[in-house]
Amino acid sequence: MVDFPKSLSPKRVLKLLKAEKNPHAAFALLDSVTRHPKYNHSPDKAMAVFQQMEEIFGCAPGVRSYNSLLNAFIESNQQDRAEKFFAYFETVGLEPNWQTYNVLIKISCKKKHFEKAKGLLNWMWEKGLEPDVFGYGALINGLAKGGNLSDALDVFDEKLERGVGPD
């Protein structure tokens, strides 16, 4: 894991991002930072960076940037806002990828909408976006935390039957 400073305020992250001249490296940094446990998840600050991406990096946000912001909403317990942002995501013509659907599965599980999360996994299989251990893991974890151990075991078995290895 990258050795981040002790304080990861959004202001400090923005300074680091502005100093990075390579857009791909900056996106990787932003993605890593938003997942780091020391980061102060502030979706409003993340949204400000997102809206200034062309100015800061010279390019428009891509699917990875959208996914990072979706995740920032979830990590700050703003699932409804994440769902609204996903609706916007679709209007700009970007195709969601399997990582996007993993985030949506995570949202559904946090809201205890386990059938919706399971439906998303099934939909991914139908569309050829093979779910990975993170999508299945989010659903299994959500079911287990919700006290649905039998359902969690069923999803675990399904994961293995479909050839998705253990994590």
C-alpha positions in Angstrom: 0.0 0.0 0.0 1.2 3.5 -0.7 2.6 5.4 2.3 0.2 8.3 2.6 0.7 11.3 5.0 -0.9 11.0 8.4 -3.6 13.5 7.4 -5.4 13.0 4.2 -7.7 16.0 4.1 -9.4 16.7 0.8 -7.4 19.9 0.5 -4.2 18.1 0.8 -5.3 15.4 -1.7 -6.2 18.2 -4.2 -2.8 19.7 -3.8 -1.2 16.3 -4.5 -3.5 15.8 -7.6 -2.7 19.2 -9.0 1.0 18.4 -8.7 0.7 15.2 -10.7 1.1 16.0 -14.4 0.2 12.6 -15.8 -3.6 12.2 -15.8 -3.5 8.4 -15.6 -1.2 8.6 -12.5 -3.5 11.2 -11.0 -6.6 9.0 -11.5 -4.8 6.1 -9.9 -3.8 8.3 -7.0 -7.3 9.6 -6.5 -8.7 6.1 -6.7 -6.1 4.8 -4.1 -6.7 7.8 -1.8 -10.5 7.5 -1.7 -10.2 3.8 -0.7 -7.5 4.5 2.0 -8.7 4.2 5.6 -7.0 7.4 6.7 -8.8 9.5 4.0 -11.4 11.9 5.3 -14.3 11.0 2.8 -15.8 14.2 1.8 -17.9 13.7 -1.3 -18.6 17.4 -1.7 -14.8 18.0 -2.0 -14.5 15.0 -4.3 -17.3 16.4 -6.4 -15.5 19.7 -6.7 -12.4 18.0 -8.0 -14.5 15.9 -10.3 -16.2 19.0 -11.8 -12.7 20.7 -12.3 -11.0 17.7 -13.9 -10.8 19.3 -17.3 -9.2 22.4 -15.8 -6.9 20.5 -13.4 -5.9 17.5 -15.7 -6.9 18.7 -19.1 -9.3 15.8 -19.7 -12.9 14.9 -19.0 -13.8 12.4 -16.2 -14.0 8.8 -17.3 -15.7 5.7 -15.9 -12.9 5.3 -13.3 -13.5 8.9 -12.0 -17.3 8.3 -11.9 -16.7 5.0 -10.0 -14.4 6.8 -7.5 -17.0 9.4 -6.8 -19.8 6.8 -6.5 -17.6 5.0 -3.9 -17.0 8.3 -2.0 -20.7 8.7 -1.6 -21.1 5.2 -0.3 -18.2 5.5 2.2 -19.8 8.7 3.6 -23.2 6.8 4.0 -24.9 8.8 1.2 -26.4 5.9 -0.7 -29.3 7.9 -2.1 -26.9 10.5 -3.4 -24.8 7.8 -5.0 -27.9 6.4 -6.8 -28.8 9.9 -8.1 -25.2 10.3 -9.3 -25.4 7.0 -11.1 -28.5 8.2 -12.9 -26.5 11.2 -14.0 -23.6 9.0 -15.0 -25.9 7.3 -17.5 -27.0 10.6 -19.1 -23.5 11.6 -20.1 -23.1 8.5 -22.3 -20.5 6.6 -20.3 -20.9 2.8 -20.2 -20.8 1.5 -16.7 -18.3 -1.3 -16.2 -18.2 -4.2 -13.8 -16.6 -2.0 -11.1 -19.5 0.4 -11.4 -21.9 -2.5 -10.8 -19.8 -3.7 -7.8 -20.4 -0.2 -6.3 -24.1 -0.5 -7.0 -24.2 -3.9 -5.3 -22.5 -2.3 -2.3 -25.1 0.4 -2.2 -27.9 -2.1 -2.4 -26.4 -4.1 0.5 -25.9 -1.1 2.7 -29.6 -0.3 2.2 -30.4 -4.0 2.9 -31.9 -4.4 -0.6 -30.3 -7.9 -1.0 -32.7 -9.0 -3.8 -31.7 -6.0 -5.8 -28.0 -6.7 -5.3 -28.6 -10.4 -6.3 -30.5 -9.1 -9.4 -27.5 -6.9 -10.3 -25.2 -9.9 -10.2 -27.5 -11.9 -12.4 -27.9 -9.0 -14.8 -24.1 -8.7 -15.0 -23.8 -12.4 -16.0 -26.5 -12.0 -18.6 -24.7 -9.0 -20.1 -21.3 -10.7 -20.2 -19.9 -8.5 -17.4 -18.6 -11.4 -15.3 -18.9 -10.5 -11.6 -15.7 -10.8 -9.5 -15.0 -11.6 -5.9 -15.7 -8.0 -4.9 -19.3 -8.0 -6.1 -20.0 -11.4 -4.6 -18.1 -10.5 -1.5 -20.2 -7.3 -1.0 -23.4 -9.3 -1.2 -22.1 -12.2 1.0 -20.9 -9.7 3.6 -24.2 -7.7 3.5 -26.3 -10.9 3.9 -24.1 -12.2 6.8 -24.2 -8.8 8.6 -27.9 -8.7 8.1 -28.3 -12.1 9.8 -29.1 -14.0 6.5 -26.4 -16.6 6.9 -28.2 -19.3 4.9 -28.6 -16.9 2.0 -25.0 -15.8 2.3 -23.9 -19.4 2.1 -26.1 -19.9 -1.0 -24.5 -16.9 -2.7 -21.0 -18.2 -1.8 -21.9 -21.6 -3.3 -23.2 -19.9 -6.4 -20.0 -17.9 -6.7 -17.9 -21.1 -6.7 -20.3 -22.9 -9.1 -19.9 -20.0 -11.6 -16.1 -20.2 -11.4 -15.5 -17.1 -9.3 -12.6 -18.1 -7.1 -12.5 -17.5 -3.3 -11.0 -14.2 -2.1 
